[in-house]
Amino acid sequence: MKRREFVQTASFAAVGLLSLPSFLAAGKATKNIGLQLYTLRDVIGQDPKGVLTKVAAYGYKDLEAYSYKDGKIFGMDYAEFNKFVNGLGMRVTSGHYGLDQIKGDTWQKAVDDAKKNGQEFMVMPYIKEPDRQTIDAYKTICADLNKAGEVCTNAGLRFQYHNHAFEFQPIEGQVPYDVMLKELDPKKVGMELDLFWTINAGQDPLALFAKHPGLFEQWHVKDMTKTDRNKNANVGTGSIDFKLIFAQAKQAGLKRWYVEHDTFPGTSSLESAEADAKYLKTII
């Protein structure tokens, strides 16, 4: 059996019948259930406060935001948004920002807003296809990420890059993700590991943790259906063994983690978010 297949299918007994709480207690990872709000992109823009109220009722505590622009998010000032979230017993601990936002005054304002509102992480989540055609293009982006990370570091925030599967597809005889790990300064840029896309690309998260300990401070927790590797299952019903992966939380450097869906097994993003939280409560 290949190692990546073992990650997806290993039994609970394979990790010594230990419980997830003991894994997290061994390191600094939070046991708060987190949610990347991109999961709710089909509904949150229409009624952000109503949707956030439901999210809080499901038991989520940490939120990762997206769509911030020029001090606004979902039609609200960023401070107003955070105040509302805090009033529901949640915190915005991280946020996603596009490649077009991480330079100059635009970036400095975003960093200032994040700092003022108690955010801990800022993440660049995606490289559009036209911008990633060559290894030199990746290196240029890495130089920009290092500069953006320095601004975050100076403000007391942690900057990260979030992967998909394409970073593991060779270009010009090199694997872009390997190039990025060499080019990025770990003092300025960490990694938010999307477990689904990493496994989708045929990679082993445990091998990455072992090779680069402490670098993967945030994760996206999304499951994979047993019939289609490109579709998400509700967490706990698919093929990824999260207990096995969370057993290495300390080695990875995990601090915060977020449920995310790119696709939904049912018809409602809220339905999936609720099901994910319900399952995670049983193991943390």
PLY file of the C-alpha trace (Angstrom):
ply
format ascii 1.0
element vertex 284
property float x
property float y
property float z
element edge 283
property int vertex1
property int vertex2
end_header
0.00 0.00 0.00
1.36 3.43 -0.93
1.89 5.90 1.87
-0.71 8.36 0.57
-3.25 5.55 0.42
-2.40 4.70 4.01
-3.10 8.29 5.05
-6.54 8.04 3.46
-7.51 4.59 4.71
-5.58 3.80 7.92
-7.76 2.75 10.80
-8.12 4.54 14.09
-6.16 1.71 15.71
-3.17 2.55 13.54
-2.42 5.52 15.75
-2.69 3.63 18.99
-6.33 4.32 19.78
-5.41 7.79 20.95
-8.03 10.53 20.86
-7.81 13.78 18.91
-7.91 15.94 22.08
-4.68 14.35 23.29
-3.02 15.13 19.96
-3.93 18.79 20.16
-3.07 19.04 23.85
0.43 17.82 23.08
1.18 20.92 21.01
-0.11 24.47 20.64
-2.97 23.77 18.26
-6.32 25.23 19.24
-9.26 22.90 19.77
-11.59 25.65 18.50
-13.52 24.61 15.42
-12.71 27.03 12.62
-14.48 27.86 9.36
-13.19 29.45 6.17
-16.10 31.69 5.17
-15.50 30.95 1.48
-17.43 27.79 2.25
-20.57 29.95 2.51
-19.92 32.09 -0.57
-23.33 31.25 -2.03
-25.24 32.80 0.90
-23.07 35.03 3.06
-23.11 38.00 0.69
-26.91 38.15 0.78
-27.26 38.15 4.58
-23.87 38.21 6.30
-25.18 38.81 9.81
-27.86 36.14 9.53
-25.40 33.60 8.16
-22.79 34.41 10.82
-25.42 33.96 13.53
-26.09 30.46 12.22
-22.36 29.71 12.06
-21.98 30.65 15.72
-24.92 28.42 16.65
-23.20 25.47 14.93
-20.29 25.85 17.35
-17.61 27.54 15.26
-15.20 29.79 17.18
-12.45 30.77 14.71
-13.21 32.32 11.34
-11.03 32.82 8.30
-12.34 35.67 6.19
-12.18 36.29 2.46
-13.21 39.12 0.11
-11.69 41.96 2.19
-11.09 45.03 0.04
-10.19 48.61 0.97
-11.38 48.28 4.55
-14.68 46.61 3.64
-16.03 43.08 3.76
-19.52 41.84 2.85
-20.71 45.46 2.66
-19.49 46.35 6.16
-16.49 48.20 7.52
-13.97 45.64 8.64
-14.15 46.88 12.23
-17.96 46.58 12.22
-17.73 43.07 10.82
-15.26 41.99 13.50
-17.32 43.58 16.26
-20.39 41.65 15.14
-18.41 38.40 14.95
-16.98 38.97 18.43
-20.47 39.61 19.77
-21.42 36.11 18.62
-18.56 34.57 20.58
-16.30 34.07 17.55
-13.05 35.65 16.29
-11.63 36.38 12.86
-8.21 34.83 13.32
-7.13 34.73 9.67
-8.01 36.13 6.27
-7.32 35.49 2.59
-5.95 38.24 0.34
-5.33 38.15 -3.41
-1.98 38.47 -5.12
-3.13 41.89 -6.34
-3.51 43.09 -2.74
-0.09 42.31 -1.25
1.90 45.34 -2.40
2.27 49.00 -1.45
-0.30 51.10 0.38
-3.09 48.60 -0.37
-1.23 45.93 1.57
-0.23 48.22 4.39
-3.87 49.20 4.93
-4.94 45.56 4.94
-2.24 44.73 7.47
-3.22 47.71 9.63
-6.89 46.67 9.58
-6.02 43.07 10.45
-3.80 44.19 13.31
-6.38 46.60 14.75
-9.00 43.87 14.80
-6.91 41.23 16.52
-6.24 39.00 13.53
-3.26 36.63 13.76
-2.73 35.40 10.19
-2.92 36.81 6.67
-2.86 34.37 3.76
-2.36 34.60 0.00
-4.56 31.74 -1.26
-4.23 31.33 -5.00
-2.12 32.00 -8.08
-4.12 32.42 -11.27
-3.10 30.21 -14.17
-1.60 32.96 -16.38
0.68 33.96 -13.49
2.16 30.46 -12.93
3.36 29.26 -16.30
7.09 29.09 -15.51
9.40 28.41 -12.59
10.73 31.97 -12.91
7.16 33.23 -12.49
6.90 31.27 -9.23
10.21 32.73 -8.07
8.99 36.26 -8.79
5.84 35.60 -6.81
7.90 34.20 -3.95
9.93 37.42 -3.86
6.66 39.38 -3.59
5.41 37.04 -0.86
8.61 37.53 1.13
8.16 41.29 0.97
4.52 41.04 2.01
5.53 38.72 4.82
8.05 41.21 6.10
5.31 43.84 6.41
3.21 41.35 8.38
6.11 40.36 10.59
6.84 43.99 11.42
3.19 44.35 12.50
3.28 41.22 14.66
1.21 39.14 12.22
2.07 35.89 10.42
1.86 35.71 6.63
1.23 32.42 4.80
0.64 30.82 1.42
-2.28 28.42 0.83
-1.87 25.62 -1.70
-4.05 23.83 -4.21
-3.02 20.80 -6.28
-1.36 22.65 -9.17
1.73 23.57 -7.12
2.66 19.88 -7.10
2.47 19.47 -10.89
5.99 19.62 -12.39
6.97 22.54 -14.61
10.26 22.59 -16.49
11.37 19.51 -14.59
10.73 21.06 -11.16
7.88 20.86 -8.65
6.66 24.42 -7.97
5.82 23.69 -4.32
9.40 22.51 -3.72
10.67 25.67 -5.39
8.42 27.80 -3.20
9.63 26.08 -0.03
13.20 26.93 -1.08
12.50 30.50 -2.18
10.23 31.61 0.67
11.87 32.86 3.85
10.29 30.82 6.69
10.83 33.74 9.05
8.49 35.81 6.89
6.17 33.28 5.22
4.62 30.10 6.59
2.29 27.64 4.91
-1.44 27.08 5.26
-1.77 23.47 4.13
-4.98 22.48 2.38
-5.14 18.80 3.30
-7.65 17.95 0.57
-5.69 19.46 -2.29
-2.40 18.11 -0.99
-3.77 14.55 -0.96
-5.61 15.16 -4.25
-2.20 15.91 -5.80
-0.89 12.55 -4.58
1.19 14.04 -1.78
1.58 12.87 1.81
0.96 15.59 4.44
2.89 13.54 7.00
5.99 13.54 4.79
5.74 17.33 4.41
5.46 17.75 8.19
8.53 15.58 8.72
10.59 17.38 6.08
9.54 20.91 7.11
8.59 20.73 10.80
6.84 23.73 12.28
6.05 25.40 8.95
2.40 24.36 8.53
0.78 26.54 11.19
-2.71 26.54 9.69
-4.66 23.85 7.85
-7.78 23.60 5.76
-9.78 20.58 6.87
-11.91 19.33 3.98
-12.78 15.73 3.23
-12.72 13.81 -0.04
-15.58 11.67 -1.32
-14.88 7.96 -1.66
-15.99 7.93 -5.28
-14.54 11.16 -6.72
-11.16 12.56 -5.63
-12.13 16.01 -6.92
-15.23 16.44 -4.74
-15.61 17.24 -1.07
-17.47 15.08 1.41
-18.76 16.37 4.71
-15.92 16.02 7.20
-15.82 12.55 8.71
-17.74 10.84 5.91
-15.05 10.73 3.24
-11.73 9.01 2.61
-9.25 11.20 4.52
-8.13 9.95 7.94
-8.02 13.19 9.90
-7.22 11.41 13.17
-3.97 10.13 11.68
-3.04 13.54 10.29
-3.97 15.45 13.45
-1.72 13.06 15.38
1.19 14.98 13.84
-0.19 18.44 14.66
2.74 19.27 16.90
5.34 18.31 14.31
3.50 20.35 11.67
3.44 23.40 13.93
-0.36 23.60 13.78
-1.97 26.51 15.59
-5.34 27.03 13.88
-7.44 25.05 11.42
-10.55 25.70 9.39
-13.24 23.63 7.73
-13.63 24.53 4.07
-15.71 23.28 1.16
-15.08 23.83 -2.54
-18.01 21.53 -3.37
-20.93 20.20 -1.32
-22.37 16.68 -1.14
-25.85 18.13 -0.57
-27.59 21.23 -1.83
-26.69 23.70 0.91
-23.36 25.11 2.08
-24.90 25.81 5.49
-26.06 22.20 5.69
-22.48 21.02 5.15
-21.03 23.54 7.61
-23.45 22.31 10.26
-22.68 18.65 9.58
-18.94 19.29 9.68
-19.16 21.03 13.06
-21.39 18.28 14.46
-18.83 15.63 13.56
-15.81 17.59 14.76
-17.42 18.12 18.16
-17.35 14.35 18.63
-13.58 14.10 18.20
-12.22 17.23 19.85
0 1
1 2
2 3
3 4
4 5
5 6
6 7
7 8
8 9
9 10
10 11
11 12
12 13
13 14
14 15
15 16
16 17
17 18
18 19
19 20
20 21
21 22
22 23
23 24
24 25
25 26
26 27
27 28
28 29
29 30
30 31
31 32
32 33
33 34
34 35
35 36
36 37
37 38
38 39
39 40
40 41
41 42
42 43
43 44
44 45
45 46
46 47
47 48
48 49
49 50
50 51
51 52
52 53
53 54
54 55
55 56
56 57
57 58
58 59
59 60
60 61
61 62
62 63
63 64
64 65
65 66
66 67
67 68
68 69
69 70
70 71
71 72
72 73
73 74
74 75
75 76
76 77
77 78
78 79
79 80
80 81
81 82
82 83
83 84
84 85
85 86
86 87
87 88
88 89
89 90
90 91
91 92
92 93
93 94
94 95
95 96
96 97
97 98
98 99
99 100
100 101
101 102
102 103
103 104
104 105
105 106
106 107
107 108
108 109
109 110
110 111
111 112
112 113
113 114
114 115
115 116
116 117
117 118
118 119
119 120
120 121
121 122
122 123
123 124
124 125
125 126
126 127
127 128
128 129
129 130
130 131
131 132
132 133
133 134
134 135
135 136
136 137
137 138
138 139
139 140
140 141
141 142
142 143
143 144
144 145
145 146
146 147
147 148
148 149
149 150
150 151
151 152
152 153
153 154
154 155
155 156
156 157
157 158
158 159
159 160
160 161
161 162
162 163
163 164
164 165
165 166
166 167
167 168
168 169
169 170
170 171
171 172
172 173
173 174
174 175
175 176
176 177
177 178
178 179
179 180
180 181
181 182
182 183
183 184
184 185
185 186
186 187
187 188
188 189
189 190
190 191
191 192
192 193
193 194
194 195
195 196
196 197
197 198
198 199
199 200
200 201
201 202
202 203
203 204
204 205
205 206
206 207
207 208
208 209
209 210
210 211
211 212
212 213
213 214
214 215
215 216
216 217
217 218
218 219
219 220
220 221
221 222
222 223
223 224
224 225
225 226
226 227
227 228
228 229
229 230
230 231
231 232
232 233
233 234
234 235
235 236
236 237
237 238
238 239
239 240
240 241
241 242
242 243
243 244
244 245
245 246
246 247
247 248
248 249
249 250
250 251
251 252
252 253
253 254
254 255
255 256
256 257
257 258
258 259
259 260
260 261
261 262
262 263
263 264
264 265
265 266
266 267
267 268
268 269
269 270
270 271
271 272
272 273
273 274
274 275
275 276
276 277
277 278
278 279
279 280
280 281
281 282
282 283
